[in-house]
Structure formats: C-alpha cells, structure tokens
Amino acid sequence: MRQKNTWKLYSRCLPPTQSAVSGTWTASLFPLAKDLLHPTPEQEKRRHKKKRLVQSPNSYFMDVKCPGCYKITTVFSHAQTVVLCVGCSTVLCQPTGGKARLTEGCSFRRKQH
C-alpha cells in the first residue's frame, strides 16, 4: 500500500532527505535545526580545545624557511618571543597575543607528529 503524500502541508520546505554521510535527517524541514552530533570541521575548529568532541590542541610546531638564506628553523606556532634565523639573524616571526605572526616572505609547513 502506498502512503499518501503529506508534503503539501509544508509548502515552504522541501521534504526531508537522509544524509549519506551521517545517516540522519537533514534540516530541510526544520530550517533552524542544527546537527549537534555531526558538526562540520569548520565548527569544530572554532570551538574551545577542551569542548571539542575529541580534544586537540590549537598549537603546533612548524618549519619556517628564511627568505634570505633558505635555512629551515623549527618554530612553535604560539611563540612568545621573537624568533631569529640561525644563519642570517633576520626576524622570522613576532609574538602576538595568540599565534605568532610570520614575517612577510617567510614560508612555513606544519610538522608531522
């Protein structure tokens, strides 16, 4: 027996669809509904490090390449002191209240665990 189509009651909304990733109903029927169990990576990144679903630090170590002599120096992302290049003693990064600000021209890559 085929069910009767009742979507005419919700003329502004689309019928709910099932998400392939999470297996939950999307918020098409309820525009203000949020999926709290399956947050997007952007939402997780903005949360406090202790309030994420899986706790992870905001800081990391990175290899910074000097634009002058091309030497690589390991720098902490939230360094609280000025970091100088070992070879030519140019400033690689300056501290701010949170993350350290890299000098213009410096390239970096995140270190692997």
PAZAPA-4460 file (N, C-alpha, C; in steps of 0.05 Angstrom, whole numbers, plus 32768, in hexadecimal, padded with zeros to 4 digits):
% residues 113
    n_x    n_y    n_z   ca_x   ca_y   ca_z    c_x    c_y    c_z   seq   type   mol
   8011   7FE9   8000   8000   8000   8000   8012   8019   8000     1      M     A
   800C   802B   7FEF   801C   8043   7FEC   8012   8059   7FFF     2      R     A
   8025   8067   800C   801E   807B   8020   8015   8094   8011     3      Q     A
   8003   80A3   801E   7FF9   80BC   8013   800E   80D2   8016     4      K     A
   8011   80E2   8002   8025   80F8   8002   801A   810F   8014     5      N     A
   8028   8114   802A   801F   8129   803D   8031   8141   803C     6      T     A
   8042   8144   8028   8055   815A   8027   8048   8175   8020     7      W     A
   802F   8174   8019   8021   818D   8011   801D   819F   802A     8      K     A
   801E   8194   8042   801B   81A4   805A   8033   81B6   805D     9      L     A
   804A   81AE   8055   8063   81BD   8058   806B   81C9   803D    10      Y     A
   805C   81DC   8033   8060   81E6   8018   807B   81F5   8015    11      S     A
   8085   8201   802A   809E   8210   8028   80B7   81FE   802A    12      R     A
   80B4   81E7   8036   80CB   81D5   803B   80CB   81BE   8027    13      C     A
   80E3   81B4   8022   80E6   819C   8012   80E2   8184   8024    14      L     A
   80DB   816D   8018   80D8   8155   8029   80F3   814E   8035    15      P     A
   80F3   8142   804C   810D   813B   8059   811B   8125   8049    16      P     A
   8135   8127   8047   8145   8113   8039   8159   8108   804D    17      T     A
   8161   80EF   8048   8174   80E3   805A   8190   80E7   8050    18      Q     A
   81A1   80F1   8062   81BD   80F7   805B   81CD   80DD   8057    19      S     A
   81DD   80DB   8043   81ED   80C3   803E   8204   80C0   8052    20      A     A
   820E   80D7   805C   8225   80D6   806E   821C   80CF   808A    21      V     A
   8209   80DE   8095   8203   80DA   80B1   81EB   80C7   80B6    22      S     A
   81DB   80C2   80A1   81C4   80B1   80A5   81AE   80BD   80B4    23      G     A
   81AE   80D8   80B8   8199   80E6   80C7   8189   80F7   80B4    24      T     A
   8172   8100   80BD   8161   8111   80AC   816D   812D   80AB    25      W     A
   816D   8138   8094   8178   8153   8091   8163   8167   809B    26      T     A
   816C   8180   809D   815B   8195   80A9   814B   81A3   8094    27      A     A
   8144   8196   807E   8134   81A3   806A   8117   81A8   8074    28      S     A
   810D   8197   8085   80F2   819A   808F   80F2   81AE   80A6    29      L     A
   8108   81B0   80B5   810B   81C2   80CC   8123   81D4   80C6    30      F     A
   811F   81EC   80BC   8135   81FC   80B3   8147   8205   80CA    31      P     A
   813D   8206   80E3   814E   820F   80F9   815B   81F8   8108    32      L     A
   8156   81DF   80FF   8162   81C8   810D   817F   81C6   8106    33      A     A
   818F   81BE   811B   81AC   81BA   8117   81B2   819D   811D    34      K     A
   81C5   8191   810F   81CE   8176   8114   81E5   8177   8128    35      D     A
   81DF   8173   8141   81F3   8176   8156   8206   815E   8157    36      L     A
   81FD   8147   814E   820E   812F   814F   8222   812E   8139    37      L     A
   821D   813C   8123   822F   813B   810B   8236   8157   8103    38      H     A
   8246   8165   8113   824D   8181   810B   8261   8180   80F3    39      P     A
   8261   8196   80E5   8274   8199   80CE   8290   819E   80D9    40      T     A
   82A4   8198   80C9   82C0   819D   80D3   82C5   81BA   80DA    41      P     A
   82B8   81CD   80CC   82BB   81E9   80D2   82AF   81F0   80ED    42      E     A
   8299   81E4   80F4   828D   81E9   810E   829E   81DD   8124    43      Q     A
   82AA   81C6   8120   82BB   81B9   8134   82D4   81C9   8138    44      E     A
   82DF   81D5   8123   82F8   81E4   8125   82F4   81FE   8136    45      K     A
   82DB   8209   8134   82D6   8222   8143   82D0   821E   8160    46      R     A
   82CA   8205   8168   82C3   8200   8184   82DC   8200   8195    47      R     A
   82D8   8203   81AF   82EE   8202   81C3   82FA   81E6   81C2    48      H     A
   8314   81E5   81C7   8323   81CB   81C4   8319   81B6   81D7    49      K     A
   830E   81BD   81ED   8303   81AA   8201   82E6   81A2   81FB    50      K     A
   82D8   81B2   81EB   82BC   81AD   81E7   82B6   819F   81CC    51      K     A
   82CA   8197   81BE   82C7   8188   81A5   82BE   816C   81AB    52      R     A
   82B4   815E   8196   82AC   8142   819A   82C4   8132   81A1    53      L     A
   82DB   8137   8194   82F4   812A   819A   8308   8141   81A0    54      V     A
   8312   8142   81B9   8323   8158   81C1   833D   8158   81B0    55      Q     A
   8344   816F   81A7   835D   8172   8197   8367   818E   819B    56      S     A
   8382   8192   819D   838D   81AC   81A2   838A   81BE   8189    57      P     A
   838B   81D9   818E   838B   81EC   8178   83A7   81F2   816E    58      N     A
   83BB   81EB   817E   83D6   81F2   8177   83E4   81DB   8168    59      S     A
   83FA   81E1   815B   8409   81CE   814C   8425   81D8   8147    60      Y     A
   8437   81C7   813F   8452   81CF   8137   8453   81D1   8119    61      F     A
   8463   81E3   810F   8465   81E7   80F2   8482   81EC   80EA    62      M     A
   8488   81E4   80D1   84A2   81EA   80C5   849F   8204   80B6    63      D     A
   84AF   8218   80BD   84AE   8232   80AF   84C8   8236   809F    64      V     A
   84C4   823C   8085   84DB   8240   8073   84E1   825E   8071    65      K     A
   84FA   8265   8076   8503   8281   8075   8504   828A   8058    66      C     A
   84F9   82A2   8052   84F9   82AB   8036   8515   82B3   802C    67      P     A
   8527   82B9   803F   8541   82C2   8037   8555   82AC   8032    68      G     A
   8559   829A   8046   856D   8285   8043   8561   8269   803F    69      C     A
   8546   8267   803F   8538   824E   803A   853E   8238   804E    70      Y     A
   8546   8240   8066   854A   822C   807C   852F   8227   8089    71      K     A
   852B   820F   8093   8512   8207   809F   8515   8207   80BD    72      I     A
   8502   8214   80CB   8502   8216   80E8   84E8   820C   80F2    73      T     A
   84E8   81FC   8108   84D0   81F2   8114   84C6   8207   8128    74      T     A
   84AC   820F   8125   84A0   8224   8135   8486   8219   8140    75      V     A
   8480   8221   8159   8466   821B   8165   8451   822F   815B    76      F     A
   8439   8226   8155   8425   8237   8149   841D   824E   815B    77      S     A
   841E   824A   8175   8416   825F   8188   842F   8269   8197    78      H     A
   8445   826D   8188   845E   8276   8195   845A   8291   81A2    79      A     A
   8465   8294   81BA   8461   82AD   81C9   847A   82BF   81C8    80      Q     A
   848E   82B7   81B9   84A6   82C8   81B5   84AB   82CB   8198    81      T     A
   84BB   82DF   8190   84C3   82E2   8174   84D6   82CC   816D    82      V     A
   84D1   82BF   8156   84E1   82A9   814D   84F3   82B4   8136    83      V     A
   850D   82B0   8138   8520   82B9   8124   852B   82A2   8114    84      L     A
   8533   82A7   80FC   853F   8293   80EB   855B   828D   80F6    85      C     A
   8563   8274   80F5   857D   826C   80FF   8593   8276   80ED    86      V     A
   858E   8275   80D2   85A3   827C   80BF   85A7   829A   80BC    87      G     A
   8592   82A9   80B7   8595   82C6   80B1   8589   82D8   80C6    88      C     A
   857E   82CD   80DB   8572   82DC   80F2   855D   82F0   80EA    89      S     A
   854D   82E9   80D5   8535   82F9   80CF   851E   82EF   80E0    90      T     A
   850A   8300   80E5   84F3   82F9   80F5   84E1   82E7   80E5    91      V     A
   84DB   82CF   80EF   84C9   82BD   80E2   84AC   82C0   80EA    92      L     A
   84A8   82C5   8105   848C   82C9   810E   848D   82DA   8127    93      C     A
   8476   82E8   812B   8473   82FA   8142   845B   82F1   8152    94      Q     A
   845D   82F3   816C   8447   82EA   817D   842F   82FD   817C    95      P     A
   8417   82F2   817E   83FF   8301   8182   83F2   82F6   819B    96      T     A
   83D9   82FD   81A0   83CB   82F2   81B7   83C6   82D4   81B5    97      G     A
   83C4   82C9   819D   83BF   82AD   8199   83D4   82A1   8187    98      G     A
   83CD   829C   816E   83E1   8290   815B   83F6   82A5   8154    99      K     A
   840E   829B   814F   8424   82AC   8146   841F   82B5   8129   100      A     A
   8426   82CE   8123   8423   82D9   8108   843C   82D4   80F9   101      R     A
   843B   82C6   80E2   8452   82C2   80D1   8459   82DB   80C2   102      L     A
   8473   82DF   80BE   847D   82F6   80AF   8476   82F1   8091   103      T     A
   8470   8307   8083   8469   8306   8067   847F   82F9   8057   104      E     A
   8479   82E6   8047   848D   82D9   8036   8495   82BE   8041   105      G     A
   848F   82B8   805A   8496   829E   8066   8481   828A   805E   106      C     A
   848B   8272   8057   8478   825C   8052   847B   8248   8068   107      S     A
   8465   8239   806D   8465   8226   8083   8455   820D   807B   108      F     A
   845A   81F8   808A   8449   81E0   8087   8446   81D4   80A3   109      R     A
   842F   81C8   80A8   842A   81BC   80C2   843A   81A3   80C5   110      R     A
   8445   819E   80DD   8455   8186   80E2   8442   816F   80E6   111      K     A
   8449   8157   80DD   843A   813F   80E2   8440   8136   80FE   112      Q     A
   842D   8127   810A   8430   811E   8126   8448   810C   8128   113      H     A
***
